[in-house]
Amino acid sequence: MSDVKITVIDREGTEHEIMAPTDMSMNLMETIKAYELAEEGTFGICGGMLMCASCQCYKLNDTEVPEMGDEEESLLYSDGVHVKPNSRLSCQIPITLDIEGLKVEIAPEP
């Protein structure tokens, strides 16, 4: 089993260093929910189906993540609130060895 270290800043500004498993086909949204870093019912509401933008986060470092797809970009800029140039939907970031060291901040609640 291989885990990657990810830093997540919650909506209160608290920084959490978490270990995310790469062997469970999880994404960042699911990991944040598993660690209970966002209030239930306010984050990842659609379950990662690219329908709500509630799992928006800000990528804070240069760790490589998969390119933003057209659906993600469209949803962010049509339904997203508090969108910034470094905004991403955490449901679209799979937990892989490539994201070791990723640092994100959960966007404010819409």
LINPENOR-V308297 format. One record per residue. N is the residue number from 1. RES is the residue in one letter. OMEGA is omega in radians with two decimals (none if undefined). Layout:
N_RES_OMEGA ; N_RES_OMEGA
This chain:
1_M_3.11 ; 2_S_3.08 ; 3_D_3.04 ; 4_V_3.12 ; 5_K_3.12 ; 6_I_3.07 ; 7_T_-3.14 ; 8_V_3.04 ; 9_I_-3.09 ; 10_D_-3.07 ; 11_R_3.07 ; 12_E_3.13 ; 13_G_3.13 ; 14_T_-3.13 ; 15_E_3.14 ; 16_H_3.03 ; 17_E_-3.06 ; 18_I_3.06 ; 19_M_-3.09 ; 20_A_-3.12 ; 21_P_3.13 ; 22_T_-3.04 ; 23_D_-3.09 ; 24_M_-3.14 ; 25_S_3.12 ; 26_M_3.00 ; 27_N_-3.06 ; 28_L_3.11 ; 29_M_-3.14 ; 30_E_3.14 ; 31_T_3.11 ; 32_I_3.11 ; 33_K_-3.14 ; 34_A_3.12 ; 35_Y_3.12 ; 36_E_-3.12 ; 37_L_3.05 ; 38_A_-3.11 ; 39_E_3.13 ; 40_E_3.11 ; 41_G_-3.14 ; 42_T_-3.00 ; 43_F_3.12 ; 44_G_-3.03 ; 45_I_-3.09 ; 46_C_3.11 ; 47_G_3.10 ; 48_G_-3.10 ; 49_M_-3.11 ; 50_L_-3.10 ; 51_M_-2.99 ; 52_C_-3.11 ; 53_A_-3.12 ; 54_S_3.14 ; 55_C_-3.13 ; 56_Q_3.05 ; 57_C_3.11 ; 58_Y_3.10 ; 59_K_-2.98 ; 60_L_3.11 ; 61_N_-3.03 ; 62_D_3.07 ; 63_T_-3.13 ; 64_E_3.01 ; 65_V_3.13 ; 66_P_3.11 ; 67_E_3.08 ; 68_M_3.10 ; 69_G_-3.12 ; 70_D_-3.13 ; 71_E_3.13 ; 72_E_-3.13 ; 73_E_-3.14 ; 74_S_-3.13 ; 75_L_3.14 ; 76_L_-3.02 ; 77_Y_3.05 ; 78_S_-3.07 ; 79_D_-3.08 ; 80_G_3.07 ; 81_V_-3.12 ; 82_H_-3.11 ; 83_V_3.10 ; 84_K_3.11 ; 85_P_-3.12 ; 86_N_3.12 ; 87_S_3.02 ; 88_R_2.99 ; 89_L_-3.05 ; 90_S_3.10 ; 91_C_-3.12 ; 92_Q_3.12 ; 93_I_3.14 ; 94_P_3.09 ; 95_I_3.12 ; 96_T_3.10 ; 97_L_-3.09 ; 98_D_-3.07 ; 99_I_3.05 ; 100_E_3.09 ; 101_G_3.13 ; 102_L_3.07 ; 103_K_-3.13 ; 104_V_3.03 ; 105_E_3.11 ; 106_I_-3.14 ; 107_A_3.09 ; 108_P_3.12 ; 109_E_-3.13 ; 110_P_none
